Amino acid sequence: MARLARLTLPGHPHHIIQRGNNRQPIFATAADRQLMLDLLEENARKFNVAIHAYVLMDNHFHLLATPQTADGLPLMMQAVGRRYVRYFNDSQKRSGTLWEGRYKSTLIQTERYLLACMVYIDLNPVRAGMVAQAREYTWSSHAHYIGLRTDKLLTPHPLVWALGNTPFAREAAYAELVQAGVNAGQQQALTDSALRGWALGEPEFVKSLQKLTTRRVSKRRRTTDFRQII
């Protein structure tokens, strides 16, 4: 069976996950992580992709991004992936693949899941036991959104601007969202949708997406075979 093409549509936010092969580390030093951010910034600009949030973990990373063209996101990820692998293999005196296959991604419904996805991304280091609070982790977009630093990689989504009329109000409101966290159902939905490639949103949203592409955007419902019941 042919593998399902990625679901990529311009103008919609996408949750992206790229993992290391066999869950092995993809970063060895702070310089490695900084290079990844530099490559993302360079290629996001080149391919017209707005990156709203990110986190660089030890063996994988997450992005929340909106491409403005149909091929912008895959071109960005391809360019970043190839250049980073060459660098990492040279610096670590290794060879072969670094990534666990293709990056995983899917569309999310903006109004319902964008802010939840940002919070989910920020809390990855906390869930992994690496830090006690999201603000303690250097390699994520969290510090930008609570006013601790300015991150030129990021393009805040309009929903973030709508959190308050002043920078202080937006930062405080976003900090409260992160403090509240995401519930178990949201967390599972955000993870599963990205890994499996199905659009995440309410039924009407998913239905509207299907009209824009020939690629299936949701898993087909199983039909009951009554012959097996009788």
Buried (B, 14 or more C-beta within 10 A) or exposed (E): EEEEEBBBBBEBBBBBBBBBEEEEBBBEEEEBBEBBBBBBBBBBBEBBBBBBBBBBBBBBBBBBBBBEEEEBBBBBBBBBBEBBBEBBBEEEEEEEEBBBEBBBBBBBBBEBBBBBBBBBBBBBBBEEEEBEEBBEBEBBBBBBBBBEEEBEBBBBBEBBEEBBEEEEEBBBBBBEBBEEBBEEEBBEBBBEBBBEBBBBBEEEBBEBBBEEBEBBBBEEEEEEEEEEEE
